[in-house]
Amino acid sequence: MNKRRKSKYVHEGLYVAVVEVVLLEDDTGWSPYLSIEDAYKLDDVREALRQKDLRSAAKYGRIYELRPVVHQ
């Protein structure tokens, strides 16, 4: 089984979290996939962003605030 690190982006509302996860690769048809822990981590980040709990979301990765760009 091979493992490789990957940045996943979780977007919710005006925020985006960049979370590092490990993709697992093997010879099955399900490859690559996340561990159950990383899948729960992404769920926790999404829920924290949904609740606007940036302190909790920041425990898992970098948080960015999105701002609209005005076109003229």
Biopython code that builds the backbone (N, CA, C, O; Angstrom):
import numpy as np
from Bio.PDB.StructureBuilder import StructureBuilder

atoms = [
    (1, "MET", "N", (0.844, -1.173, 0.000)),
    (1, "MET", "CA", (0.000, 0.000, 0.000)),
    (1, "MET", "C", (0.893, 1.240, 0.000)),
    (1, "MET", "O", (1.814, 1.346, 0.810)),
    (2, "ASN", "N", (0.626, 2.153, -0.885)),
    (2, "ASN", "CA", (1.359, 3.417, -0.952)),
    (2, "ASN", "C", (0.536, 4.524, -0.314)),
    (2, "ASN", "O", (-0.694, 4.494, -0.322)),
    (3, "LYS", "N", (1.243, 5.499, 0.239)),
    (3, "LYS", "CA", (0.589, 6.656, 0.842)),
    (3, "LYS", "C", (1.193, 7.908, 0.238)),
    (3, "LYS", "O", (2.400, 7.979, 0.006)),
    (4, "ARG", "N", (0.338, 8.904, -0.017)),
    (4, "ARG", "CA", (0.860, 10.205, -0.451)),
    (4, "ARG", "C", (0.018, 11.309, 0.168)),
    (4, "ARG", "O", (-1.197, 11.189, 0.320)),
    (5, "ARG", "N", (0.700, 12.376, 0.515)),
    (5, "ARG", "CA", (0.042, 13.520, 1.152)),
    (5, "ARG", "C", (-0.618, 14.379, 0.082)),
    (5, "ARG", "O", (-0.120, 14.502, -1.037)),
    (6, "LYS", "N", (-1.752, 14.970, 0.453)),
    (6, "LYS", "CA", (-2.524, 15.784, -0.484)),
    (6, "LYS", "C", (-3.216, 16.888, 0.298)),
    (6, "LYS", "O", (-3.695, 16.664, 1.409)),
    (7, "SER", "N", (-3.267, 18.072, -0.282)),
    (7, "SER", "CA", (-4.046, 19.171, 0.303)),
    (7, "SER", "C", (-5.462, 19.090, -0.233)),
    (7, "SER", "O", (-5.672, 19.054, -1.446)),
    (8, "LYS", "N", (-6.436, 19.061, 0.671)),
    (8, "LYS", "CA", (-7.844, 19.075, 0.280)),
    (8, "LYS", "C", (-8.426, 20.423, 0.694)),
    (8, "LYS", "O", (-8.107, 20.955, 1.758)),
    (9, "TYR", "N", (-9.272, 20.956, -0.157)),
    (9, "TYR", "CA", (-9.907, 22.241, 0.096)),
    (9, "TYR", "C", (-11.348, 22.007, 0.506)),
    (9, "TYR", "O", (-12.109, 21.343, -0.199)),
    (10, "VAL", "N", (-11.717, 22.565, 1.662)),
    (10, "VAL", "CA", (-13.080, 22.448, 2.167)),
    (10, "VAL", "C", (-13.691, 23.840, 2.128)),
    (10, "VAL", "O", (-13.256, 24.739, 2.849)),
    (11, "HIS", "N", (-14.704, 24.015, 1.278)),
    (11, "HIS", "CA", (-15.343, 25.317, 1.090)),
    (11, "HIS", "C", (-16.718, 25.291, 1.736)),
    (11, "HIS", "O", (-17.537, 24.410, 1.475)),
    (12, "GLU", "N", (-16.945, 26.279, 2.582)),
    (12, "GLU", "CA", (-18.253, 26.409, 3.236)),
    (12, "GLU", "C", (-18.517, 27.883, 3.468)),
    (12, "GLU", "O", (-17.797, 28.540, 4.220)),
    (13, "GLY", "N", (-19.553, 28.402, 2.819)),
    (13, "GLY", "CA", (-19.894, 29.814, 2.979)),
    (13, "GLY", "C", (-18.787, 30.712, 2.463)),
    (13, "GLY", "O", (-18.339, 30.569, 1.325)),
    (14, "LEU", "N", (-18.347, 31.639, 3.306)),
    (14, "LEU", "CA", (-17.297, 32.583, 2.926)),
    (14, "LEU", "C", (-15.891, 32.092, 3.280)),
    (14, "LEU", "O", (-14.929, 32.854, 3.181)),
    (15, "TYR", "N", (-15.764, 30.827, 3.691)),
    (15, "TYR", "CA", (-14.485, 30.331, 4.176)),
    (15, "TYR", "C", (-14.021, 29.108, 3.388)),
    (15, "TYR", "O", (-14.821, 28.334, 2.862)),
    (16, "VAL", "N", (-12.702, 28.965, 3.327)),
    (16, "VAL", "CA", (-12.069, 27.782, 2.749)),
    (16, "VAL", "C", (-10.981, 27.326, 3.712)),
    (16, "VAL", "O", (-10.175, 28.128, 4.185)),
    (17, "ALA", "N", (-10.972, 26.033, 3.994)),
    (17, "ALA", "CA", (-9.917, 25.446, 4.814)),
    (17, "ALA", "C", (-9.046, 24.577, 3.909)),
    (17, "ALA", "O", (-9.556, 23.851, 3.056)),
    (18, "VAL", "N", (-7.735, 24.656, 4.101)),
    (18, "VAL", "CA", (-6.793, 23.797, 3.387)),
    (18, "VAL", "C", (-6.295, 22.780, 4.407)),
    (18, "VAL", "O", (-5.598, 23.126, 5.362)),
    (19, "VAL", "N", (-6.664, 21.526, 4.188)),
    (19, "VAL", "CA", (-6.400, 20.465, 5.153)),
    (19, "VAL", "C", (-5.514, 19.410, 4.498)),
    (19, "VAL", "O", (-5.797, 18.955, 3.390)),
    (20, "GLU", "N", (-4.443, 19.023, 5.185)),
    (20, "GLU", "CA", (-3.554, 17.971, 4.700)),
    (20, "GLU", "C", (-4.132, 16.611, 5.070)),
    (20, "GLU", "O", (-4.477, 16.371, 6.227)),
    (21, "VAL", "N", (-4.237, 15.726, 4.088)),
    (21, "VAL", "CA", (-4.699, 14.361, 4.302)),
    (21, "VAL", "C", (-3.719, 13.410, 3.632)),
    (21, "VAL", "O", (-2.835, 13.834, 2.888)),
    (22, "VAL", "N", (-3.884, 12.128, 3.902)),
    (22, "VAL", "CA", (-3.071, 11.095, 3.276)),
    (22, "VAL", "C", (-3.981, 10.257, 2.387)),
    (22, "VAL", "O", (-4.980, 9.705, 2.848)),
    (23, "LEU", "N", (-3.626, 10.167, 1.110)),
    (23, "LEU", "CA", (-4.351, 9.293, 0.190)),
    (23, "LEU", "C", (-3.691, 7.923, 0.212)),
    (23, "LEU", "O", (-2.470, 7.810, 0.105)),
    (24, "LEU", "N", (-4.497, 6.899, 0.350)),
    (24, "LEU", "CA", (-4.012, 5.524, 0.358)),
    (24, "LEU", "C", (-4.235, 4.923, -1.019)),
    (24, "LEU", "O", (-5.327, 5.018, -1.578)),
    (25, "GLU", "N", (-3.196, 4.304, -1.560)),
    (25, "GLU", "CA", (-3.274, 3.691, -2.880)),
    (25, "GLU", "C", (-2.930, 2.214, -2.771)),
    (25, "GLU", "O", (-1.943, 1.836, -2.140)),
    (26, "ASP", "N", (-3.763, 1.384, -3.397)),
    (26, "ASP", "CA", (-3.480, -0.049, -3.451)),
    (26, "ASP", "C", (-3.989, -0.600, -4.778)),
    (26, "ASP", "O", (-4.302, 0.169, -5.687)),
    (27, "ASP", "N", (-4.073, -1.888, -4.894)),
    (27, "ASP", "CA", (-4.443, -2.515, -6.160)),
    (27, "ASP", "C", (-5.944, -2.723, -6.322)),
    (27, "ASP", "O", (-6.369, -3.391, -7.265)),
    (28, "THR", "N", (-6.745, -2.176, -5.439)),
    (28, "THR", "CA", (-8.192, -2.354, -5.544)),
    (28, "THR", "C", (-8.798, -1.290, -6.447)),
    (28, "THR", "O", (-8.130, -0.321, -6.806)),
    (29, "GLY", "N", (-10.036, -1.468, -6.804)),
    (29, "GLY", "CA", (-10.737, -0.492, -7.628)),
    (29, "GLY", "C", (-11.150, 0.759, -6.869)),
    (29, "GLY", "O", (-11.653, 1.708, -7.471)),
    (30, "TRP", "N", (-10.945, 0.776, -5.554)),
    (30, "TRP", "CA", (-11.338, 1.922, -4.731)),
    (30, "TRP", "C", (-10.203, 2.927, -4.552)),
    (30, "TRP", "O", (-10.385, 3.951, -3.893)),
    (31, "SER", "N", (-9.083, 2.660, -5.105)),
    (31, "SER", "CA", (-7.894, 3.473, -4.894)),
    (31, "SER", "C", (-7.889, 4.699, -5.805)),
    (31, "SER", "O", (-8.372, 4.598, -6.933)),
    (32, "PRO", "N", (-7.369, 5.850, -5.377)),
    (32, "PRO", "CA", (-6.928, 6.201, -4.030)),
    (32, "PRO", "C", (-8.117, 6.565, -3.142)),
    (32, "PRO", "O", (-9.172, 6.969, -3.631)),
    (33, "TYR", "N", (-7.928, 6.416, -1.838)),
    (33, "TYR", "CA", (-9.001, 6.709, -0.900)),
    (33, "TYR", "C", (-8.414, 7.285, 0.384)),
    (33, "TYR", "O", (-7.209, 7.213, 0.627)),
    (34, "LEU", "N", (-9.300, 7.858, 1.198)),
    (34, "LEU", "CA", (-8.910, 8.444, 2.483)),
    (34, "LEU", "C", (-9.073, 7.421, 3.592)),
    (34, "LEU", "O", (-9.891, 6.507, 3.493)),
    (35, "SER", "N", (-8.295, 7.579, 4.637)),
    (35, "SER", "CA", (-8.541, 6.800, 5.845)),
    (35, "SER", "C", (-9.822, 7.329, 6.483)),
    (35, "SER", "O", (-10.248, 8.449, 6.199)),
    (36, "ILE", "N", (-10.421, 6.531, 7.332)),
    (36, "ILE", "CA", (-11.646, 6.961, 8.006)),
    (36, "ILE", "C", (-11.365, 8.179, 8.892)),
    (36, "ILE", "O", (-12.226, 9.045, 9.048)),
    (37, "GLU", "N", (-10.161, 8.245, 9.472)),
    (37, "GLU", "CA", (-9.802, 9.383, 10.322)),
    (37, "GLU", "C", (-9.736, 10.673, 9.506)),
    (37, "GLU", "O", (-10.226, 11.713, 9.944)),
    (38, "ASP", "N", (-9.129, 10.604, 8.318)),
    (38, "ASP", "CA", (-9.055, 11.802, 7.478)),
    (38, "ASP", "C", (-10.431, 12.205, 6.960)),
    (38, "ASP", "O", (-10.719, 13.395, 6.835)),
    (39, "ALA", "N", (-11.283, 11.228, 6.656)),
    (39, "ALA", "CA", (-12.642, 11.547, 6.209)),
    (39, "ALA", "C", (-13.407, 12.268, 7.318)),
    (39, "ALA", "O", (-14.103, 13.249, 7.056)),
    (40, "TYR", "N", (-13.280, 11.785, 8.553)),
    (40, "TYR", "CA", (-13.932, 12.454, 9.684)),
    (40, "TYR", "C", (-13.331, 13.836, 9.921)),
    (40, "TYR", "O", (-14.043, 14.770, 10.289)),
    (41, "LYS", "N", (-12.028, 13.966, 9.712)),
    (41, "LYS", "CA", (-11.376, 15.265, 9.881)),
    (41, "LYS", "C", (-11.975, 16.283, 8.910)),
    (41, "LYS", "O", (-12.262, 17.414, 9.303)),
    (42, "LEU", "N", (-12.164, 15.896, 7.655)),
    (42, "LEU", "CA", (-12.773, 16.802, 6.669)),
    (42, "LEU", "C", (-14.209, 17.142, 7.059)),
    (42, "LEU", "O", (-14.641, 18.284, 6.899)),
    (43, "ASP", "N", (-14.951, 16.157, 7.570)),
    (43, "ASP", "CA", (-16.318, 16.419, 8.042)),
    (43, "ASP", "C", (-16.319, 17.409, 9.202)),
    (43, "ASP", "O", (-17.154, 18.312, 9.248)),
    (44, "ASP", "N", (-15.381, 17.243, 10.144)),
    (44, "ASP", "CA", (-15.295, 18.141, 11.299)),
    (44, "ASP", "C", (-14.965, 19.565, 10.867)),
    (44, "ASP", "O", (-15.529, 20.524, 11.393)),
    (45, "VAL", "N", (-14.052, 19.702, 9.909)),
    (45, "VAL", "CA", (-13.692, 21.033, 9.409)),
    (45, "VAL", "C", (-14.901, 21.686, 8.740)),
    (45, "VAL", "O", (-15.189, 22.858, 8.982)),
    (46, "ARG", "N", (-15.609, 20.927, 7.897)),
    (46, "ARG", "CA", (-16.782, 21.470, 7.206)),
    (46, "ARG", "C", (-17.838, 21.940, 8.211)),
    (46, "ARG", "O", (-18.423, 23.011, 8.048)),
    (47, "GLU", "N", (-18.078, 21.138, 9.245)),
    (47, "GLU", "CA", (-19.072, 21.512, 10.248)),
    (47, "GLU", "C", (-18.620, 22.750, 11.032)),
    (47, "GLU", "O", (-19.435, 23.628, 11.317)),
    (48, "ALA", "N", (-17.348, 22.829, 11.378)),
    (48, "ALA", "CA", (-16.842, 24.003, 12.095)),
    (48, "ALA", "C", (-16.986, 25.260, 11.234)),
    (48, "ALA", "O", (-17.379, 26.309, 11.745)),
    (49, "LEU", "N", (-16.678, 25.172, 9.951)),
    (49, "LEU", "CA", (-16.839, 26.330, 9.067)),
    (49, "LEU", "C", (-18.310, 26.705, 8.937)),
    (49, "LEU", "O", (-18.653, 27.887, 8.911)),
    (50, "ARG", "N", (-19.177, 25.701, 8.856)),
    (50, "ARG", "CA", (-20.613, 25.965, 8.750)),
    (50, "ARG", "C", (-21.115, 26.725, 9.983)),
    (50, "ARG", "O", (-21.990, 27.585, 9.879)),
    (51, "GLN", "N", (-20.548, 26.395, 11.157)),
    (51, "GLN", "CA", (-20.929, 27.053, 12.412)),
    (51, "GLN", "C", (-20.153, 28.357, 12.647)),
    (51, "GLN", "O", (-20.348, 29.036, 13.654)),
    (52, "LYS", "N", (-19.266, 28.692, 11.689)),
    (52, "LYS", "CA", (-18.393, 29.868, 11.802)),
    (52, "LYS", "C", (-17.474, 29.787, 13.023)),
    (52, "LYS", "O", (-17.109, 30.808, 13.605)),
    (53, "ASP", "N", (-17.112, 28.578, 13.397)),
    (53, "ASP", "CA", (-16.188, 28.319, 14.491)),
    (53, "ASP", "C", (-14.784, 28.190, 13.899)),
    (53, "ASP", "O", (-14.265, 27.087, 13.723)),
    (54, "LEU", "N", (-14.188, 29.332, 13.599)),
    (54, "LEU", "CA", (-12.897, 29.343, 12.915)),
    (54, "LEU", "C", (-11.767, 28.810, 13.784)),
    (54, "LEU", "O", (-10.801, 28.250, 13.267)),
    (55, "ARG", "N", (-11.875, 28.975, 15.084)),
    (55, "ARG", "CA", (-10.843, 28.463, 15.993)),
    (55, "ARG", "C", (-10.768, 26.934, 15.900)),
    (55, "ARG", "O", (-9.674, 26.372, 15.830)),
    (56, "SER", "N", (-11.908, 26.269, 15.899)),
    (56, "SER", "CA", (-11.925, 24.803, 15.786)),
    (56, "SER", "C", (-11.457, 24.355, 14.408)),
    (56, "SER", "O", (-10.698, 23.393, 14.294)),
    (57, "ALA", "N", (-11.902, 25.038, 13.370)),
    (57, "ALA", "CA", (-11.509, 24.675, 12.005)),
    (57, "ALA", "C", (-10.007, 24.832, 11.814)),
    (57, "ALA", "O", (-9.385, 24.046, 11.099)),
    (58, "ALA", "N", (-9.416, 25.853, 12.456)),
    (58, "ALA", "CA", (-7.986, 26.131, 12.294)),
    (58, "ALA", "C", (-7.106, 25.055, 12.945)),
    (58, "ALA", "O", (-5.905, 25.007, 12.679)),
    (59, "LYS", "N", (-7.677, 24.202, 13.782)),
    (59, "LYS", "CA", (-6.906, 23.099, 14.372)),
    (59, "LYS", "C", (-6.484, 22.094, 13.306)),
    (59, "LYS", "O", (-5.529, 21.341, 13.501)),
    (60, "TYR", "N", (-7.196, 22.083, 12.179)),
    (60, "TYR", "CA", (-6.962, 21.080, 11.137)),
    (60, "TYR", "C", (-6.180, 21.619, 9.940)),
    (60, "TYR", "O", (-5.652, 20.838, 9.148)),
    (61, "GLY", "N", (-6.100, 22.937, 9.800)),
    (61, "GLY", "CA", (-5.392, 23.486, 8.646)),
    (61, "GLY", "C", (-5.540, 24.999, 8.557)),
    (61, "GLY", "O", (-6.040, 25.646, 9.477)),
    (62, "ARG", "N", (-5.101, 25.538, 7.446)),
    (62, "ARG", "CA", (-5.165, 26.987, 7.219)),
    (62, "ARG", "C", (-6.571, 27.368, 6.781)),
    (62, "ARG", "O", (-7.219, 26.644, 6.025)),
    (63, "ILE", "N", (-7.037, 28.529, 7.271)),
    (63, "ILE", "CA", (-8.373, 29.015, 6.961)),
    (63, "ILE", "C", (-8.244, 30.318, 6.176)),
    (63, "ILE", "O", (-7.451, 31.195, 6.521)),
    (64, "TYR", "N", (-9.035, 30.425, 5.119)),
    (64, "TYR", "CA", (-9.063, 31.636, 4.300)),
    (64, "TYR", "C", (-10.486, 32.153, 4.224)),
    (64, "TYR", "O", (-11.444, 31.381, 4.183)),
    (65, "GLU", "N", (-10.605, 33.462, 4.205)),
    (65, "GLU", "CA", (-11.909, 34.098, 4.021)),
    (65, "GLU", "C", (-12.014, 34.543, 2.566)),
    (65, "GLU", "O", (-11.099, 35.173, 2.036)),
    (66, "LEU", "N", (-13.121, 34.217, 1.932)),
    (66, "LEU", "CA", (-13.349, 34.607, 0.548)),
    (66, "LEU", "C", (-14.016, 35.976, 0.519)),
    (66, "LEU", "O", (-14.905, 36.267, 1.319)),
    (67, "ARG", "N", (-13.577, 36.800, -0.405)),
    (67, "ARG", "CA", (-14.161, 38.131, -0.572)),
    (67, "ARG", "C", (-14.564, 38.306, -2.025)),
    (67, "ARG", "O", (-13.789, 37.974, -2.922)),
    (68, "PRO", "N", (-15.748, 38.817, -2.271)),
    (68, "PRO", "CA", (-16.175, 39.022, -3.645)),
    (68, "PRO", "C", (-15.318, 40.084, -4.345)),
    (68, "PRO", "O", (-14.872, 41.051, -3.728)),
    (69, "VAL", "N", (-15.107, 39.883, -5.612)),
    (69, "VAL", "CA", (-14.368, 40.830, -6.433)),
    (69, "VAL", "C", (-15.391, 41.594, -7.258)),
    (69, "VAL", "O", (-16.228, 40.990, -7.928)),
    (70, "VAL", "N", (-15.326, 42.910, -7.211)),
    (70, "VAL", "CA", (-16.269, 43.738, -7.936)),
    (70, "VAL", "C", (-15.714, 43.996, -9.343)),
    (70, "VAL", "O", (-14.602, 44.502, -9.495)),
    (71, "HIS", "N", (-16.490, 43.646, -10.355)),
    (71, "HIS", "CA", (-16.105, 43.903, -11.743)),
    (71, "HIS", "C", (-16.697, 45.230, -12.172)),
    (71, "HIS", "O", (-17.854, 45.526, -11.872)),
    (72, "GLN", "N", (-15.912, 46.026, -12.869)),
    (72, "GLN", "CA", (-16.412, 47.326, -13.329)),
    (72, "GLN", "C", (-16.382, 47.408, -14.822)),
    (72, "GLN", "O", (-16.766, 48.429, -15.392)),
]
sb = StructureBuilder()
sb.init_structure("model")
sb.init_model(0)
sb.init_chain("A")
sb.init_seg("    ")
for serial, (resi, resn, name, xyz) in enumerate(atoms, 1):
    if name == "N":
        sb.init_residue(resn, " ", resi, " ")
    sb.init_atom(name, np.array(xyz, "f"), 0.0, 1.0, " ", f" {name:<3s}", serial, name[0])
structure = sb.get_structure()
